[in-house]
Amino acid sequence: MTRKLILFYIMFCAGICSAGSAVAQQAQWIWYPGDYEIWLSNHFQNRRTERGTFFPVFWKMDNHYVLMNFSKPVELSQAEELSVFAEGQYNVKVDGKMLEGMPSRVTIPAGKHNINVKVFSQAVVPAIFINGKTIKSDSSWLVTFEDKEWIDETGKTSDISATKWLQAGSDNFTDPAQPPSAFKLPVKPVYASSAQVNGASRLVDFGRETFGFVKLHGLQGTGKLTIYYGESKEEALSPQKAETLDRLLINISNKVDSLMPLSKAFRFVNIVSEGEVKMDSVSMLYEYADIPDKGSFSSSDEQLNQIYEVAKYTLHLCTRGFFIDGIKRDRWIWSGDAYQSNLMNYYLMNDNATVTRTMYALRGKDPVTSHINTIMDYTFYWFMGIYDYYLYTGDKHFIRQNYDRMESLIKYVMGRRNKDGLLQGLPGDWIFIDWAAGLSKEGEVSFEQLLFARSLETMSLCAELVDDKDGAVRYRDLANGLKEKLFNLYWNDKKKALVHSRVNGQSTETVTRYANMFAIFFDLEQKMAVKSSVLLNNNIQKITTPYMRFYELEALCAMGEQKYVLGEMKNYWGGMLKLGATSFWEEYDPSKKESEHYAMYGRDFGKSLCHAWGASPIYLLGKYYLGVKPLTAGYETYVIEPALGGLQWMQGKVPTPKGEIELFVSNKEIKVKSPVGNGILKISSKKKPGGQNITPLAKGNNVYEISILPGREYVITYTAI
Amino acid sequence: MTRKLILFYIMFCAGICSAGSAVAQQAQWIWYPGDYEIWLSNHFQNRRTERGTFFPVFWKMDNHYVLMNFSKPVELSQAEELSVFAEGQYNVKVDGKMLEGMPSRVTIPAGKHNINVKVFSQAVVPAIFINGKTIKSDSSWLVTFEDKEWIDETGKTSDISATKWLQAGSDNFTDPAQPPSAFKLPVKPVYASSAQVNGASRLVDFGRETFGFVKLHGLQGTGKLTIYYGESKEEALSPQKAETLDRLLINISNKVDSLMPLSKAFRFVNIVSEGEVKMDSVSMLYEYADIPDKGSFSSSDEQLNQIYEVAKYTLHLCTRGFFIDGIKRDRWIWSGDAYQSNLMNYYLMNDNATVTRTMYALRGKDPVTSHINTIMDYTFYWFMGIYDYYLYTGDKHFIRQNYDRMESLIKYVMGRRNKDGLLQGLPGDWIFIDWAAGLSKEGEVSFEQLLFARSLETMSLCAELVDDKDGAVRYRDLANGLKEKLFNLYWNDKKKALVHSRVNGQSTETVTRYANMFAIFFDLEQKMAVKSSVLLNNNIQKITTPYMRFYELEALCAMGEQKYVLGEMKNYWGGMLKLGATSFWEEYDPSKKESEHYAMYGRDFGKSLCHAWGASPIYLLGKYYLGVKPLTAGYETYVIEPALGGLQWMQGKVPTPKGEIELFVSNKEIKVKSPVGNGILKISSKKKPGGQNITPLAKGNNVYEISILPGREYVITYTAI
């Protein structure tokens, strides 16, 4: 362990020193990586209420290191004056010598020097902002929570080479007057689309699902007010069952505007007064994360376009600094939900910061005392999300910063394997999989082993990225061993499917969709069998959450079933739209009727009507219709494999780290422009595709591959099959 | 692991349920055990400054859990109303059902119920105060940072039996209006004993070492003021070298009193003004921990009595919520220093709360990333301190609360053993031992192995106390194995001593006092040889810190050298008094001259003149002269083995958990009264001791044992040898 730490230190130092020689970017507030993200998520996640009562998470919330040392070696051709800002008490050392007091300006002489700023802060995360002509606090600074720097009785300083340094965390806070702890999401006023006053109640409709702070204008009088929030009109009109509410005591002689202190999710609010209370009108401040869309999709199918737009709105509503599950409840960061939001994000906003912030918050800090969100599957989605993040962004820095946390988490998991090397639910483990009636969680569930194997593959990849060569081999061997075991133990050749579980050492006979649809991505040789024996088999229990429909439809798309999936999308998401949905739901069972749709968890309005996992069409349309997928990290190489799936035409953009790939596809023509990497356009055409600057490579079976270089616009004529 | 956690849960539950049936004590603020102690220590330890600059520790400071669940099963014969106070946002559940809002009053119906309060607080430690007629928050409540309580889609609650609960921590905060985060040490005004004004300077003498906030009375004018603090007059009069100072900008038209914001250590302050600044006088607010003395000592030797009084004052000054090393610097909690303060405390204040607070703060939280205070020996003193704490107090509760932390710390240590099962300094480990010129830290130092063995013995004892039977055996075997190895590898029969270290697999020839004086307590058969070959051998490098003199003199006392030790005490501590000390120092080398005594760490006034480890006469006089020592936990059995060591008489009190043992001893008479346990008075007498209610048991060699029962006063006549 120790040797590795020193290695890290040297590696980073080398990085820093070279970074130091270039002119630095804009100064940023910096902190220990993950600490601010965890701190902020504590605040954001603790905004859930249920009928006015604070409703926090039920897993461990972590806390920041209160004492932090920031360090930076510099080389200056001339002396430079620095402004110093900090959140907390601090001292500044230059070349190991402390300057007096808490200086807000520091002069660094010409030459080689080492700057240290040490900060203590209990309530908020220790952070600094340093700005000079060339010296600027940024992620090239090093941080440690333990500098191990002692002196002996003669005043000699200790060797501190064992100190473990990481690169500082940052999140584009560039204003010294706006420290990270002051961060708030932006708001803008939104006015109601209609209001009906009925005696002592006022029902206000904002026209569609929204999120923010209700504002009562011209409030006056004496009495009580209760605001019942409703994602549906039925919920707002149910004083007994509405999931969220605000209660106010009013005693106001002159009219005032009153803003509710906590943001809420709603389309409707029903304001009920007792006593003599009046108001002029009701508006709201819409609270949002200001992240622009980079991806887009439109097509010849208007319903599909509407599905895409509502999915976009749903994802935006559930992107609030972090990828949360839903806006009414839980307003928490759930790993399985965030995993899908990440993937949708790569096809819409492509905002790395929300992904990494979410991943830091989910992982929390050591020691690991339970699975992420207490759910075994959710631990694995976290690992798989790291893999995806690297593939879509090529960001090695984040992997380096997190590798220790990845290792301690996988160690926790490995420590819970049984004698057969498999995972089963131990006390305290939640085996979630999906909300589905009667789903067995007993014994060793195949789905969990499969996700575990994919997590080990992620470990192996990341080990290579951080030069942990032993780890890379060890994790790869573990992953391969587990995959082999998985197919040996769970494949039922009669059923042509992976069975659901193994109980008391015996494979069961039950087949569910879960493991089978994930196994598609293991290049399962039996995958075509699984398609008909499981995925398209109506005798296998159906999935009723958009959450698992995500993977089911993805698996079908991956096997070329775009036409079938388009029909499913139109039925399923179109079905919600027909019921008046203005954002997509946590669960949708077409067999239910009217307000039955709003019930869940044994509560009439328990269901969330704006749930991020409902927005998966964004991902499916971008990846499997426009067909754009990275093959290697950060789109260095990628493939475009468009599939109209019955559409006459479609067009759109897919974001990459270097800009958007633009695409138009009809049965006769494809237009492509890409800013990035080496792409391959892969199409089926009855005739050899034509166009300028293209050299179609016939791959047999009417399949052609066309190389796409960055910066050029390609117009290709072909005849779709 | 999991099975053990459930066991804990059941064990505690059983404890609680029975506690619940009795009428509760006074309500207290409660929290997760250790969290408040750590939080408070973060604040207290970050009050060190050096020449006006914030000077924090260089090890990891931990942080509290921000989200806490408090739980209590109750059974009520009639309904009861509770007042609820909390630090943080909270909710209240009765039988799993959340009450609306954050109720400050809750009614619990008659019958069996389960109360839960869940609190989120980032800046301060989540804490609650609940008060009803019979239901009162106290340490019988359970707490967890992770309740793992989820519901399924039908609203069914999860099995939470895997949740790990501990008993709540508390510290006698019984006022709901004074939450733990508001705690401050008390202060009282103290006036200067003299002041000399000399032009623009004013030198104020408070007559002896003290600690607190300087107050300037009648301050007025325009200009600058600097307050130079001095533990010595020389330091206060040295603007360039004084270790602590305050700088003020003054612009005051009407006279004000100005209180310095940070407490400091000093006897002298030198106030130097620039510009037109005047003041009437200077006083201070003495800041202290209000802990009464229970132990006492006086004797026929006036110098010794004075040493005892100054030692008492020294220990009190260094007892500031926690046992800190010194009051000028570092004002930190160092494990080696605290270990000695703990022992002195058992003979003076016997304040359990300061011990446990200090132990919690030292241990911090998992994961363990370095030795305590980064020092290998200091990790071991922590373990040994737990052993002593149990022996002197019999408090099993603290052991139960800490056993997990003990296990993770010993696991860290064991993971650092080399192939021979020994410990040597790895990068980041500070091998401290003592401040001594030329002391080798290379290779495997015998002293560290010895302390490691004693730590393993502590683990074995504590494992038994918490019913970890496997652990008890495993740790005992490890301890025995290590002790055997220690004597095999380090005992040099020619030198009749343990050698200092082993380098590259070879035992060195160097003999130092350290391991040898500690080995005395292992019932070393060679101990009488060690006494002359090492402890009384002037050719072995002398110890110059009171820190290590503590153990050296203790070892000599344990071998009956009270007369010699008395002389040493009078020389060494008496030597400091002759130099004008009003509190005892960090280091004292009689060979130094005048202000040389104040220098250390390469700085003229680097030495601390009030250091807790200077107060060891309290311990030596109580344990080895009055001779009172517990034999089993909490003084259930104990021995009194008085040794006058040349004094004509002595008298004093030694605290026990049940009151003080009172003792008067002269050459002819011994008076004893004890409130506790079964004691044995062990004396040497030329004749058979006489007195009422005594049955002297002759043990041969003129030694007699007399049984001492609680509550009786014994007057024994004898003839000392």
Interface residues (C-beta under 8 A of the other chain):
Chain A: T2 L5 I6 W39 N42 H43 N46 E50 R51 G52 T53 F54 F55 P56 V57 F58 W59 K60 M61 D62 N63 H64 Y65 V66 L67 Q89 Y90 N91 M98 L99 E100 G101 M102 K118 F120 Q122 A123 V124 F145 E146 D147 K148 E149 W150 I151 D152 E153 T154 G155 K156 S158 D159 S161 A162 T163 K164 R247 D366 P367 T369 S370 T374 S408 L426 P427 G428 D429 W430 W435 A437 E587 M600 Y601 G602 R603 G606
Chain B: T2 L5 I6 W39 N42 H43 N46 E50 R51 G52 T53 F54 F55 P56 V57 F58 W59 K60 M61 D62 N63 H64 Y65 V66 L67 Q89 Y90 N91 M98 L99 E100 G101 M102 K118 F120 Q122 A123 V124 F145 E146 D147 K148 E149 W150 I151 D152 E153 T154 G155 K156 S158 D159 S161 A162 T163 K164 R247 D366 P367 T369 S370 T374 S408 L426 P427 G428 D429 W430 W435 A437 E587 M600 Y601 G602 R603 G606
